[in-house]
Amino acid sequence: MKRAIFVAVVLMACSPAPEVKQDDALSSEAPASEIPEAPAVVSIRVLQDQNGQTVEAPVGQPFSVELRGQQPQGFSWRVVETPEFISPAPDGSVTLPTTDQPEQQASVVGVGAIQTFFFVATAPGSSDLVLEHRRFGGAPPTRESFRVRIVAR
């Protein structure tokens, strides 16, 4: 009996890992390695350490907001306030793992992720863009919030 259990465990350890389904936000046709990083597709990157600051965004130019999240723990960033002069960019948003090891995915417990939101200023203006780190389903409590004043010219 012990030998049969040992053989079963060894066979399971040697079998290939199941395929991980890509996040719906990612294109099902392009692997994650082909998705352009934010600097290649946006004129301005707004990072987490810019919380509470003012950022200038040229009208008509896409910009990104990149925030570290804890999706495996049931939290994700959500836009809760958007100025009237800002629209989501056609690229939408993506979530990518923050690990250097490609075999680890954002769905693995303990692996964080960077959520990147793409926007474009459609007219001049100045107002706050606010995102909250919440549990899936929108249920409180909010873990943290991110606020940046966007000045579009």
C-alpha positions, 0 to 999 in steps of 0.5 A, spaced: 500 500 500 505 504 501 509 503 495 502 504 491 501 511 494 509 513 493 508 511 486 502 515 485 505 521 488 512 520 484 507 520 478 503 526 480 510 530 481 512 528 474 506 530 470 506 537 467 502 543 470 495 544 468 495 550 463 493 557 467 488 561 463 490 568 461 486 573 465 480 576 461 483 583 461 489 580 456 488 578 449 487 571 448 491 571 442 497 574 444 501 571 450 503 576 456 510 576 453 508 580 447 504 585 451 507 592 450 510 595 457 507 601 459 513 606 456 512 603 449 504 605 449 503 611 453 506 618 454 506 618 462 506 613 467 503 614 474 506 610 479 504 608 486 509 613 489 505 619 486 499 618 490 497 625 492 501 628 487 499 632 481 501 630 474 500 633 467 497 629 461 497 632 454 490 632 451 490 626 446 496 622 449 494 616 453 497 615 460 497 609 465 496 608 472 500 602 475 498 600 482 501 594 486 495 589 488 494 583 492 489 579 487 490 572 490 488 575 497 481 577 494 483 585 492 483 589 486 484 596 484 478 599 481 476 606 479 471 610 483 472 617 481 474 619 474 474 626 471 469 628 465 475 630 461 478 623 462 476 617 458 479 610 459 484 608 453 482 603 448 487 599 451 483 598 457 487 595 463 491 589 464 494 585 470 501 582 470 504 578 475 510 582 479 515 576 479 521 575 475 519 567 474 514 566 468 512 560 471 509 563 477 502 567 475 498 572 479 493 567 481 498 563 485 497 565 493 503 570 495 504 573 488 503 580 487 501 583 481 501 590 477 494 593 475 495 598 469 490 602 467 490 606 461 487 613 460 487 619 455 485 626 456 480 628 451 480 635 453 483 640 458 481 640 465 484 639 472 481 634 477 482 628 481 482 621 479 481 616 484 482 608 485 481 604 491 484 597 493 477 593 494 475 586 495 472 582 489 465 584 489 466 591 491 464 589 499 468 593 504 473 594 507 477 598 502 484 596 503 487 603 501 486 608 496 490 612 490 488 619 488 492 623 483 490 630 480 490 630 473 492 637 469 490 636 462 493 641 457 
